[in-house]
């Protein structure tokens, strides 16, 4: 039977909770009652998408940063005057109302900040973030190797658009997550050079993402401390990204199967990325716990410092494989996805 689960299953049921960041309110309320904690949340946003045919390529240009690889991006250059006017327009633009939260206490995921929030953080914040112009050059400006030409012609800021479909009809404004009202989005974003007549396929939207206060609630095995036969997986645990969600789902599902067979759950070593994530979400300081994507900063230091990046990553890999070797002795049917 397919139906919405609005409450946690009975205490004796081995259960994996993988309802994601958009957990419905009835189940979220039951979780609050079960954990005794108000849910953590942040606000996530999506960028607008425009029709490729409506982009003015007499102003914009195709290029990748430093000309590495294919010219996968369309770039809209701004001079200083255009950038400052755009920055001011973002500060003054009207935002859409978000329900069920205090506007003065909105929390955003730092890796996906709305463009208007970046604008509020300082005049140059966008230029050192998604609008950085470094490494982007339009051949129509002249010889990039000529220092005088480069100084005279280089852009003050650049808005990049990334292709969203196979045929190049849809283009996403990179880093332009936003919660502006749709009319304001059209008005402000059409100030970008090359997008003056842009046709919007989708305007930016924002939604509330719920996650657990995992350091207080979960073990590294993804079991709840107060109810070991209840496990959590995916973004609701406080991890970010598809790969992390898949890894968490595998671990929680595997441990649920092992519990059903009367076996000890698996605790992945913190030296592999999946283990580093589960240990982080279960052991991080709780004062300002926020979701975390996979990154090398989560891994324990290597015994010796290795300056070469490729060699360092190889050493991380080799150590992880070595530390995972004992898992080969576990029953195969309980450690495979």
N, C-alpha and C positions, 0 to 999 in steps of 0.2 A: 504493500500500500504506500503510495506517494502522498505525503502530506507535510505541512509545515510543523516542525517540532517547536512548540512554544514553551517547553519546560525541560529541565534536565531529567533523564530517565531515572528509574528507581535506583536506590543505593547499591543493590546487588548486581546491577548490570555493568559489564565491562563496556565502556563507551569512549569513543574518540570524538571530541568536540572540535569541529573544523568548519565553523560557520562563517569564518572570514571577517573582514573589517566592517561589513554591512549587516552584522547580526541584527535580527529584527528586535523590536522593542520588548515584546513579551519575554523572549528568551534572555535578552540582556537584563531585564528586571529580575528574572529568576537567578541569573548569575550573580547579580548584586546581592540578592538575599543569601545565596549560598556562600559567597566569599566574605560578606560583611563589608564590602568596599564599594565606593562609587566607582563606576567604570572610568578607565582612562580613555582618552580620545584625542584625535587631532583632525584637522580639516585638510583634506586632500583635494586637488584641483586638476582639471584637464585643460589642455591648450586648445585654442581655436584652430580650425582647419579651413583653408580657402581653396577655391578653384584655381588650378594652375594657369588656365587661360586668362584669368583676370589679373595676373601679376605682370607688371610692366618691366619687361626685360631690357628696355632701353635705359632703364635706371638701375635695376637689379642685375646681378650677374651670377653665373654658376661657377662654383669653386669649392674645393675642400681646403681646410686650414693647412697652410704651408704647401699646398698642391700635392698632398700625400694621397695616393689612391685616386679613385675616380672623383669627378666633380659632382658629388652627391647632394650638395646643398645649393639652394638659391639664397643669395646674400643681398640684403638691402642696406646700403651704406648711409650713414648720417654724418653731417658736419656738426660742429659744436652747437651752432644756433638751433638746428633741427632737434638735436638731442635734448637740449635744455628745455625747449618748448614741449617736447614729448614727455619729459620727466615731470614738468609742471602739470601737464594735462592728466597724467596718471594720479598725481596727488589730489587733484580736484575732482576727479571722476567719481560718480555715484556708484556705490557698491550694492549688490543684491542683498536682501535681508536673509540672514541665516536663522533658521528656527531653533529653538531649544538651547540657546547658549548665550552667554554674556558677551556682547560685542567687545567689551574692554578686556576680556580674558580669553580670547580665541587663541588656540594653540595650533601651530602649523608644523608639518613635517619639514625639517630643515632642508632635506634633499629635494623638496618639491614646493618651494615657496611661491605664492602668487606674485606676479610681476609688480603689482601695486604695493605689496609688502616690501619687496626689494627697493622700490622707489622711496618708500618711507624711511628706509635705513640709511639713506644718504645719497647725495647727488651723483656720486661716482660708483655706487654699489653695482648698478646694472652693467656698467662698462667693464667692471672686473669680474662679471659673472656671465650671464647668457649673451650679453651684447658686446663682449670683448672683441676688438677689431684686429688683434694681433694675428699675423699669418694669413690674412685675407687680402687679396689684391686683384683688382680688375685690370686685365691687360690693356683696356682702352685708356687707362690713366697714364700709360707710358712704361718706361723701363724700370722695373722694380729694383734693379741693381744700381740705379742712379740715385745717389743719396739725396740730391737736391729735389729730384722728381718725387721721391718717396716721401720726403718731409712735406712737400707742397700738396700732394694729392691724397695721402693716406686718410682713411676714414677715421672719424672721431669715435664712432660706435658702429656696430653692424648687427642687424637682426637677421638671423638665419632661419630658413624654412627647410624642413626635411620631408622627402617624398613619403607618402603614406600608402600608395597603391602601386601595383605593377606598371600601370600605364602612365603614371606621372600626372594624373588629373587632380589629385588631392595632395595638398601640402600643409604640414603642421608647423605652426610658429614655435620654434624650439625655445623652451624655457618660459613660455608665456602662459603658464597656468594663471587663471584669474577668476575673481568673483565679482567683476564689474557687471552691472546691468547690461543686457544685450545691446541696447541702443548706445550705451556709453562705449562698449567694446568696439562697435562699428565706427563711432566717431573718432575715438582715440587711436585705434589701430590703423585707420586709413590716413593718419598723419605720417606713417612710416613711408619713406621714399620707396616707390615701386608698388605700394599697396593702396594708392589713392582711389582706385576703382575696384578694389578687391571684393569678390563675392564670397560670402562666408557660407560654407557647407554646414559647419557646426560652430557655435559660439562656446567659449570656455564655460565650464561648470564646476561647482564645488560640492563635495559631500563630506559627511562626518564619518570617520573611521574609528571603530571601537577596538580596543585591545586590552588585554589583561594586565594587571600589575604583577607580572610574572615573577619577579624576584621574591615577592612575598608569598606566591601561591604555588609555583611549579618547582619540581625537581629537574635535574639535567636529563632525566629519562622522559620528560614531558608529562609525568604523572602529577596530579594535584597532591600537595602535601597532606591535606586533610582527608582526601579520598583517593587512594592509590589506584583504584580501578577506573577512575575517570582521567582521561588524558586529553591534552590539547594539541592542536597542530595548525600550521599555517600562520597567516598574518595576525590572527587574534592573539598569538603568543608574544607578539612584539618583534617579529622578524620582518624584513622587507625584501621583496623581490620574488619572482617566480621560482628560481632555483632553490631559494631558502624554504619556500612553501612546500615544494616537492620533497626536499630532504626531511623537513619536519613531519610531513605526512607519512613518509616511509618509516621514520623512527617511531612515531606514535602507533602506526598500524602494526609494525613488527612487535612492539612491546605489548600491545593489546593481545596479539596472537600468543605471545609467550606467557602472558598472565593466564590466558585461557587454558594453556597446557601445564600450568603449575610451575613454570620456569621463571628464573630471575630476569628482570628487564635489562636491556642493554643501556649502558652509559658510554656514549662515544667519547674517545679521548679528545681533549681540548686542543690537541695539535693538528687535528683535521678541521676543515672549515665548518662542516656540519656540527661537529662537537663543540667548536669554539662558539658558535652561535647559541646552541642550547645551554652551554655553561654561562654565556653572557646573560641571556634572558632570565636565567634562574638564579644568578648570583650578583647581578649588577647592583650598584647603589640605587636605592629606591627613591631618593629625594626628588629627582627629576627624570625618572625612567622614560625613555622615548624609544620608538622602534629603531632597529638597527639593520642595515643591509650587510651582506657578506663583505668583509674587507680584511686585508692582511694585518691591520692594526689589532685585530682580535686574537691573533695567534701569539703564543708565548715566544719570547725572544729565542733565537738560535744560540747555541753555545758560543759561536764565534761570529763576529760581525763580518758580513759579506757585502762589499760595495756594489759589485756587479749585479744588476737587477735580475737578469736571466738566471744567473747562478744562484742567487738568493731564493728565487721562487722555486728553482729545482730542489734546493735543500729543504724548503718547506714541504714539498711534495714527497721527497724521499723519507723524511721523518714521519710524515703522516701515514704513509704506506707501512712503514715498519711498526708504528704503534697500533695500526689496525690489524696486523697479522694475527694476534690471538683470537680474533673473531672467526678465523677459519675453523677453529675447534668447536664452534657452536653448531647446533643442529641446523643443517642447511635450510630445512623447510621453515625455520623460524627467523631467518635473517635475510631472506630474499624478498624483494618487493612483490 
